[in-house]
Amino acid sequence: MTKADKTQVGQLFDSISEHYDFLNHFLSFNIDKKWRRKAIKELSIGKDLVLDVATGTCDLAIEIINQKKANHIIGIDLSKGMLDKGQEKIDRLNLSEIITLKQENCLNLSFEDNSFDAVVVAFGVRNFSDLLKGLKEINRVLKPNGEFIVLEFSKPKYSIISFFYNLYLNKILPLIGRLFSKHIYAYTYLPNTINEFVYGKKFIEKLSEAGFQNSTYKELTFGVATIYKAFKL
């Protein structure tokens, strides 16, 4: 299962939503929390409305509030199961008046042109069934001069690190993931999306093709993840 349509992706994440947060933090040794903090530090302060694409269980949206970067956030995701878990967090933190969740397809957003001051997405763009179309749709709903922040997995450059990373990603992670989630495909599908994703300069080229400008990127943890920042001018 290397490619999936929107229905399959939504169902896949529904199936692992119960254990998603635990596995994310456990399998990344909690480094994913640090990555999210660094990504949101790239977002300028004073945003009124921010769109969080592929919000999942809302960790990135909550981090935006923790850093006081925006007044309101709309979080969207294909998976109702993930959104339900995110809503539980929002209710527990009394953030329901600040963060609104909607089940949406990022390839066909319901929002009007030039609606958002910024768009953010963490570990979601590699799951777009049509990467360029998704990026163009994000560009459409972003206001002129708006910021686009992406946090996504990438591949280490150094051979020794790459060797152990690939061993962990392709062998150990799927095994541990299946033990907890009981989903035979999920933690095989997820490494496949990382292996197939265009990252670094190639992703910058995709951003340019979608209409973004002044794009930059920063590698994290020896290149295991990367933060991208771009603008709609």
C-alpha positions as CSV (number, residue, x, y, z in Angstrom):
1,M,0.0,0.0,0.0
2,T,2.1,2.9,-1.3
3,K,-0.6,5.2,-2.5
4,A,-4.0,5.8,-1.1
5,D,-7.0,7.9,-2.0
6,K,-8.7,10.3,0.4
7,T,-11.1,7.7,1.6
8,Q,-8.4,5.1,2.3
9,V,-6.2,7.7,4.1
10,G,-9.1,8.8,6.3
11,Q,-10.0,5.3,7.2
12,L,-6.4,4.4,7.9
13,F,-6.0,7.2,10.4
14,D,-9.4,6.5,11.9
15,S,-8.0,3.0,12.7
16,I,-4.9,4.2,14.5
17,S,-6.4,7.3,16.1
18,E,-6.8,5.7,19.6
19,H,-3.0,5.1,19.9
20,Y,-1.7,7.8,17.6
21,D,-0.4,10.2,20.2
22,F,1.3,7.6,22.3
23,L,2.9,6.0,19.3
24,N,4.0,9.3,17.8
25,H,5.8,10.3,21.0
26,F,7.1,6.8,21.8
27,L,8.4,6.0,18.3
28,S,10.1,9.4,18.0
29,F,11.5,9.4,21.6
30,N,9.4,12.5,22.2
31,I,11.5,14.5,19.7
32,D,8.4,15.3,17.7
33,K,7.3,17.7,20.5
34,K,10.5,19.6,20.1
35,W,10.1,19.7,16.3
36,R,6.6,21.2,16.6
37,R,7.8,23.9,19.0
38,K,10.6,24.8,16.5
39,A,8.2,24.9,13.6
40,I,5.8,27.3,15.3
41,K,8.7,29.5,16.4
42,E,9.1,30.2,12.6
43,L,5.5,31.6,12.5
44,S,5.3,35.4,13.0
45,I,3.3,36.7,15.9
46,G,0.0,38.6,15.5
47,K,-2.0,36.2,13.3
48,D,-5.7,36.5,13.4
49,L,-6.8,33.3,11.6
50,V,-4.6,30.3,10.9
51,L,-5.4,27.1,9.1
52,D,-3.9,23.9,10.4
53,V,-4.0,21.3,7.6
54,A,-4.0,17.6,8.6
55,T,-4.3,18.8,12.2
56,G,-4.7,15.2,13.4
57,T,-5.1,15.3,17.2
58,C,-4.3,19.0,17.2
59,D,-0.8,19.1,18.8
60,L,0.3,21.8,16.3
61,A,-2.8,23.9,16.8
62,I,-2.3,23.8,20.5
63,E,1.4,24.7,20.2
64,I,0.3,27.8,18.2
65,I,-1.8,28.8,21.2
66,N,0.9,28.0,23.7
67,Q,3.3,30.3,21.8
68,K,0.6,33.0,21.5
69,K,1.0,33.3,17.7
70,A,-2.7,33.5,16.6
71,N,-6.1,34.5,17.9
72,H,-8.1,31.7,16.1
73,I,-7.3,28.4,14.4
74,I,-9.3,26.2,12.1
75,G,-7.9,22.7,12.1
76,I,-8.9,20.3,9.3
77,D,-8.4,16.6,8.7
78,L,-9.8,13.8,6.6
79,S,-10.0,11.5,9.6
80,K,-13.0,11.9,11.9
81,G,-11.3,9.6,14.5
82,M,-8.3,11.9,14.7
83,L,-10.5,15.0,14.9
84,D,-12.5,13.4,17.8
85,K,-9.3,12.8,19.7
86,G,-8.3,16.4,19.0
87,Q,-11.6,17.7,20.2
88,E,-11.1,15.9,23.5
89,K,-7.8,17.8,24.0
90,I,-9.4,21.1,23.0
91,D,-12.3,20.6,25.4
92,R,-9.9,19.5,28.2
93,L,-7.8,22.7,27.7
94,N,-10.9,24.9,27.3
95,L,-9.8,26.0,23.9
96,S,-13.0,25.4,22.0
97,E,-13.6,29.1,21.4
98,I,-10.2,29.5,19.9
99,I,-9.7,26.2,17.9
100,T,-12.4,25.0,15.5
101,L,-12.2,21.6,13.9
102,K,-13.6,20.5,10.5
103,Q,-13.5,17.4,8.5
104,E,-12.2,18.5,5.1
105,N,-10.2,17.3,2.1
106,C,-7.1,19.5,1.6
107,L,-7.4,19.0,-2.2
108,N,-10.8,20.7,-2.3
109,L,-11.0,23.2,0.6
110,S,-14.4,24.9,1.3
111,F,-12.8,28.2,2.3
112,E,-12.8,31.3,0.1
113,D,-9.8,32.7,-1.6
114,N,-7.4,34.8,0.6
115,S,-9.0,33.6,3.9
116,F,-6.1,32.9,6.2
117,D,-3.1,34.9,7.6
118,A,-1.1,31.7,7.7
119,V,-1.3,28.0,7.0
120,V,0.6,25.3,8.9
121,V,0.9,21.6,8.4
122,A,2.9,19.0,10.4
123,F,3.6,15.5,9.0
124,G,0.7,15.8,6.6
125,V,1.8,16.9,3.2
126,R,3.5,13.6,2.4
127,N,0.0,12.0,2.6
128,F,-1.5,14.3,0.0
129,S,-2.7,12.1,-2.8
130,D,-1.8,14.9,-5.2
131,L,0.9,17.0,-3.7
132,L,0.9,19.9,-6.2
133,K,-2.9,20.2,-6.2
134,G,-2.9,20.3,-2.4
135,L,-0.2,23.0,-2.3
136,K,-2.0,25.1,-4.9
137,E,-5.2,24.8,-2.8
138,I,-3.4,26.0,0.3
139,N,-1.9,28.9,-1.7
140,R,-5.4,29.8,-2.9
141,V,-6.9,30.2,0.6
142,L,-3.8,32.0,2.0
143,K,-3.8,35.8,2.1
144,P,-1.2,37.8,0.1
145,N,1.9,38.0,2.2
146,G,0.7,35.1,4.2
147,E,3.0,32.5,5.7
148,F,3.1,28.8,5.0
149,I,4.9,26.6,7.5
150,V,5.5,22.9,6.9
151,L,7.1,20.4,9.2
152,E,7.7,17.1,7.5
153,F,9.9,14.0,7.7
154,S,12.9,13.8,5.4
155,K,15.9,11.5,5.0
156,P,19.3,11.9,6.7
157,K,22.3,12.6,4.4
158,Y,25.1,11.0,6.5
159,S,25.5,7.3,5.5
160,I,25.9,5.9,9.0
161,I,22.9,7.8,10.3
162,S,20.9,7.0,7.2
163,F,21.6,3.3,7.7
164,F,20.3,3.1,11.2
165,Y,17.4,5.5,10.4
166,N,16.3,3.3,7.5
167,L,16.6,0.2,9.6
168,Y,14.4,1.8,12.3
169,L,11.9,3.3,9.8
170,N,11.4,0.2,7.6
171,K,11.8,-2.6,10.1
172,I,11.4,-1.7,13.7
173,L,8.8,1.0,13.5
174,P,6.2,-1.1,11.5
175,L,6.7,-4.0,14.0
176,I,6.1,-1.8,17.1
177,G,3.3,0.1,15.4
178,R,1.4,-3.1,14.5
179,L,1.8,-4.5,18.0
180,F,0.1,-1.4,19.5
181,S,-2.4,-0.5,16.7
182,K,-3.3,-4.0,15.5
183,H,-3.5,-2.4,12.0
184,I,-1.7,-4.5,9.5
185,Y,-1.1,-1.7,6.9
186,A,-0.8,1.6,8.9
187,Y,2.8,1.4,10.0
188,T,3.9,0.0,6.7
189,Y,2.0,2.8,4.8
190,L,3.5,5.5,6.9
191,P,7.2,4.6,6.3
192,N,6.4,4.2,2.6
193,T,5.1,7.8,2.4
194,I,8.4,9.0,4.0
195,N,10.5,7.0,1.6
196,E,8.5,8.4,-1.4
197,F,8.3,12.0,-0.4
198,V,10.2,14.7,-2.1
199,Y,12.1,16.7,0.5
200,G,14.7,19.5,0.7
201,K,15.3,21.4,-2.5
202,K,12.9,19.2,-4.4
203,F,10.1,20.2,-2.1
204,I,11.1,23.8,-2.5
205,E,10.7,23.4,-6.2
206,K,7.1,22.1,-5.6
207,L,6.4,25.1,-3.5
208,S,7.6,27.4,-6.2
209,E,5.5,25.5,-8.8
210,A,2.4,26.0,-6.5
211,G,2.9,29.8,-6.4
212,F,4.9,30.2,-3.2
213,Q,8.0,32.5,-3.1
214,N,11.0,33.1,-0.8
215,S,10.9,29.5,0.3
216,T,13.5,28.3,2.8
217,Y,14.1,25.1,4.8
218,K,15.9,24.0,8.0
219,E,16.9,20.4,8.7
220,L,16.3,19.0,12.2
221,T,18.0,16.1,14.0
222,F,20.5,15.2,11.3
223,G,17.9,15.6,8.6
224,V,15.3,13.3,10.0
225,A,12.7,16.1,9.8
226,T,12.7,19.5,8.0
227,I,10.9,22.8,8.5
228,Y,9.9,24.7,5.4
229,K,8.8,28.3,5.3
230,A,7.3,30.0,2.3
231,F,5.2,33.1,1.4
232,K,2.3,33.9,-0.9
233,L,3.3,37.3,-2.4
